[in-house]
Amino acid sequence: MKKLILFLFFPLVIYSQDSDITEALIAIDKGDLKTAAEVLEKYKRKNLSDPAILFLEACLTKDGEDALKKYTLFYEKYPKHKYSEEALYRIYSYYYSLGLYKKANDFLLKLKKEFPNSQFAKSIQKSISYESINNSDEEKKDLFIIQVGAFINYDYAKNLCDKLNNKGHASFITTKEIGGSVFNIVNCGKFNSEEAAKKTLEELEKSYNIKGRIIRLENIY
């Protein structure tokens, strides 16, 4: 009588195809984006499906909203990857930089739950007042602005700010430190009403493909 041998296959959380992107990540921390970009292109030619390369590509994405989408996609596809913890942290940081404290707090809780010993979570706790997380986004203020981008790299923020100013849209940059990272936030205009801000936002979206967010002026500091 033949024996039936049953093979069980379990999903692995180890990604053997991972490229070593350490050099690129160190370069990004030093502000050397050129070197990091060269590393990215070198590995992309070898294996586009490499999770580590997808993460590095997100790190080098200039636009904050596009980067957010890539970090979110990376986390959803590879929740157990060694860079998933940092992806969650960067998602949190983006929402917090735009003043979306409740949304940011959701990802902070997820980060603490899934990575109990996370150094990212610990650094956040040291540098951020939780009082701001609990503030209502609907608090009434008099003036409104449009936030059109959030960047870790200052040059990216300045280029966008200069572009808008040259087109007649008064813009300025504010900074916010989150867990040791400084975000440069590009803001456009000052409006007496949310309706006036909406009209300008519609123009920005149509003319420059910018997806901004209207907030009360006092909430940016």
C-alpha positions in Angstrom: 0.0 0.0 0.0 1.4 3.3 -1.0 1.8 5.9 1.6 0.4 9.4 1.0 3.0 12.0 1.9 1.5 15.4 2.5 3.8 18.4 2.1 2.8 21.6 3.9 4.0 24.9 2.7 4.0 27.9 5.0 4.5 31.5 3.9 8.0 32.8 4.6 8.6 36.3 6.0 12.2 36.2 4.9 12.7 37.8 1.5 15.8 36.1 0.1 15.9 38.3 -2.9 16.4 41.5 -0.9 19.1 43.8 -2.2 21.4 45.5 0.3 20.2 49.1 0.2 22.1 50.1 3.4 24.5 52.3 1.4 21.6 54.2 -0.1 19.8 54.7 3.2 22.9 56.0 4.8 23.3 58.4 1.8 19.8 59.6 2.2 20.4 60.4 5.9 23.4 62.4 4.9 21.4 64.3 2.2 23.3 62.6 -0.6 20.3 61.8 -2.8 22.4 61.4 -5.9 24.3 58.4 -4.5 21.0 56.9 -3.2 19.4 57.3 -6.6 22.3 55.6 -8.3 22.0 52.6 -6.0 18.2 52.5 -6.8 18.8 52.5 -10.6 21.5 49.8 -10.3 19.2 47.4 -8.4 16.1 48.3 -10.5 17.8 47.0 -13.6 18.3 43.6 -11.8 15.0 43.0 -10.0 12.0 45.4 -10.1 10.0 43.2 -7.7 12.5 43.3 -4.9 10.7 44.6 -1.8 13.8 46.5 -0.6 14.0 48.4 -3.9 10.3 49.3 -3.6 11.0 50.7 -0.2 14.0 52.7 -1.4 12.0 54.1 -4.3 9.5 55.4 -1.8 12.3 57.0 0.2 13.4 58.8 -2.9 10.0 60.0 -4.1 10.0 63.7 -4.1 6.3 64.4 -3.6 5.0 63.6 -0.1 1.6 62.3 -1.2 3.2 60.0 -3.9 5.6 58.7 -1.2 2.8 58.1 1.1 1.1 55.9 -1.5 4.2 53.9 -2.0 4.9 53.4 1.7 1.3 52.3 2.2 1.5 49.9 -0.8 4.8 48.5 0.5 3.4 47.9 4.0 0.2 46.3 2.7 2.2 43.9 0.5 5.0 43.1 2.9 3.7 43.7 6.5 6.4 41.4 7.9 9.4 42.8 6.0 12.3 44.3 7.9 11.5 47.7 6.5 7.8 47.6 7.4 8.4 49.2 10.7 10.0 52.2 9.1 7.3 52.3 6.4 4.7 52.7 9.2 6.7 55.4 10.8 7.0 57.3 7.6 3.3 57.0 7.0 2.6 58.3 10.5 5.1 61.2 9.9 3.5 62.4 6.8 0.0 62.6 8.3 1.4 64.3 11.4 3.3 66.8 9.3 0.1 67.9 7.7 -1.7 68.3 11.0 -3.9 65.2 10.5 -3.3 64.1 14.1 -6.1 61.6 14.5 -5.1 59.8 11.3 -1.4 59.9 12.4 -2.3 58.5 15.8 -4.0 55.5 14.1 -0.7 54.6 12.5 1.2 55.3 15.7 -1.0 52.8 17.6 -0.5 50.3 14.8 3.3 50.9 15.0 3.3 50.3 18.7 1.1 47.2 18.5 3.0 45.5 15.7 6.4 46.5 16.8 6.3 46.7 20.6 10.0 47.5 20.9 10.1 50.0 18.0 12.7 52.7 18.4 10.7 54.8 16.0 7.7 54.8 18.4 10.0 55.6 21.3 11.5 58.6 19.5 8.0 59.9 18.6 7.0 59.7 22.3 10.0 61.7 23.3 9.5 64.5 20.8 5.8 64.9 20.3 3.2 66.3 22.7 0.2 64.0 22.7 -2.0 67.0 23.5 -1.8 68.0 19.8 -2.9 64.5 18.7 -6.2 64.9 20.7 -6.9 68.4 19.3 -10.0 68.6 17.1 -9.4 69.3 13.4 -12.6 71.2 13.5 -11.5 73.9 16.0 -12.7 77.2 14.7 -10.1 79.8 13.5 -10.2 82.9 11.3 -7.6 82.3 8.6 -7.0 79.4 6.3 -4.1 78.3 4.1 -3.5 75.5 1.6 -0.8 73.0 2.4 0.5 71.7 -1.0 3.3 69.4 0.0 5.5 68.0 2.7 9.2 67.1 2.0 12.1 65.9 4.1 14.5 67.4 1.5 14.5 71.2 1.7 15.4 71.7 -1.9 12.3 69.9 -3.1 10.1 72.1 -0.9 11.9 75.3 -2.0 11.6 74.4 -5.7 7.8 74.0 -5.3 7.5 77.2 -3.2 9.5 79.2 -5.8 7.4 77.8 -8.6 4.1 78.9 -7.0 5.5 82.3 -6.0 6.6 82.9 -9.6 3.1 82.1 -10.8 1.6 84.7 -8.3 0.6 82.3 -5.6 2.1 83.6 -2.4 3.7 80.6 -0.7 6.0 80.0 2.3 7.7 77.1 4.0 7.2 75.9 7.6 9.0 73.1 9.3 7.9 70.5 11.8 10.2 68.0 13.6 8.8 64.5 14.0 10.8 61.8 15.7 14.1 63.3 14.7 13.1 64.0 11.1 12.4 67.6 9.9 9.6 68.0 7.4 9.5 71.1 5.2 5.9 72.0 4.5 4.9 74.2 1.6 1.9 76.4 2.3 0.1 78.6 -0.1 -1.9 81.8 0.5 -3.8 83.2 3.5 -7.6 83.3 3.2 -10.4 84.8 5.3 -12.7 82.0 4.5 -12.6 78.3 3.6 -14.6 79.0 0.4 -12.0 81.4 -0.8 -9.3 78.8 -0.2 -11.3 76.2 -2.0 -11.3 78.3 -5.2 -7.5 78.6 -5.2 -7.1 75.0 -4.4 -9.2 74.1 -7.4 -7.0 76.3 -9.6 -3.8 74.7 -8.2 -5.2 71.2 -8.8 -6.2 72.1 -12.4 -3.1 74.0 -13.4 -0.3 72.2 -11.5 -1.8 68.8 -10.6 -1.3 69.6 -6.9 -3.5 67.9 -4.4 -3.5 70.2 -1.4 -5.3 70.4 1.9 -7.0 73.4 3.5 -6.2 74.0 7.1 -6.6 76.8 9.7 -3.5 78.9 9.8 -2.9 78.5 13.5 -2.7 74.7 13.1 0.6 74.8 11.1 2.8 75.9 14.1 
